[in-house]
Amino acid sequence: MKGPFNIHKKNQKIYLTTGIYNIKVLGGWSVEMNDFSLVFKKEDNGMIVESKKTMWRVQSYDFKKIAKRIMVLDILYSGDYIIEFKNSESLKVRRSNLILTKLFENEIPNEALEITIG
């Protein structure tokens, strides 16, 4: 598991080996993606790898926080990648995914949202 990475920081670098990775958002189980997306740019040649939204949004715990899988990343070539977040402000996360609880709780502040890759 790599991270956590704040979704508003620019030019965050990560080394990824060949494989399929899950991307999870930390802090809540009720997630609205809207136009939020991630792009990974290979540092040495500029090749772009786009993450894909997942159909099965599995809930878990990572880094002692609740987490929800939101995307999948397929890396074909190992190397250093720069993470580029698009439309970060459109990602909405609430701690609980229960309907009654969502009525009374606030969204997690967007500036504090983080993702993990693993």
N, C-alpha and C positions, 0 to 999 in steps of 0.2 A: 504494500500500500504506500503510495507516494502522496505527499501533500501535508497539510491542507494548503490550498491556493486560494487567495482572496480573488473574487471575480472582478474587482476593479483595478487590480495592480497590472501594470503593463510590463511586457518583456520578461515574463517568468519563464525560466528554462527548466527542462526536464529531460533526463536521459531515458529513452524507451527502447527495449529490445523487441524483436519481432514477436507479435502475438495479438490477442484480443484483450482489451482492457474495459473495465466497467468504470463509468464516471458517476460519482455520487455527490449529491448536495448534502451538506451537513446542517443540522439544527432543526429539521422538521420533516414530517411525513406528508403534509399536504402541500403539493408543489404544483404551481401553474407556470408552465414554460413560456407561454406567449411566443415572442420572437427571439428568445435567448438561444444562442448557439455557440459552439466552440470550433475553432480551427487550429490545427497544429501545423506549424511551418518548420520544415527541416532546416536546420541552421546552415549546413554546408552548401546545399544546392537550391534552397528555396521551394522544394517540393511541398505541396499543400495536401494535408490529410484532413478530411472533414469527419466530425463525429456524427453518429446517427442516433435519433431518438429511439429509445427502447420501448417495446410493447409491454414487457413484464417489469413493472416498477417495484422491485423487491425492497422491503424495508429491512434495515439492519442497524448495527451500532459500529461506528468507526471513530477512533481517537476519543473514546469516551463520550461521544455525542450520537444522537439519533441521526440516521442517514437514509437517503432514498436514492436508488439507482435511477438515473434519468437518461443516460446516453451510453452508447457502446462505441469503442474506437478500435479500428483494425489497422495495426501497424505492420507494414510489409518490410520495412528496412530499419534496422537498428540505428540509433544515433541521437544527437541532441536535437530537441524540438523546442520551439518557442510557442507558448500558449497564447492565442489571441481570442479574447472574449468579444462576442458581438451582442449588442442590445442587452447589456448586463442589467440595466435598470428595469427591464421588463420581467425578470424572474421574480416570482412571488412565492414566499414560503411561510407556512404556519406550522407551529409545533405539532399539533394534532390533526388527524384527518377525520375525526368524528364530527358529524354535522352539528350537533348541539354545542360542542366545545368551540368550533370555528366561529359561532355566532358571538362569543364573548371574548375571544382572544385576538390580540393584534398580530399583524404580520411581523416577522423578524425583520429588523432594519436591513434594507438592501445592501448598505455599505458593509455589513458584517457577514454577509453570506460567503461561504467557502465551499470548494469542491475537493474531492480526493480522486485519485486515479489508481486503479489497481486491478 
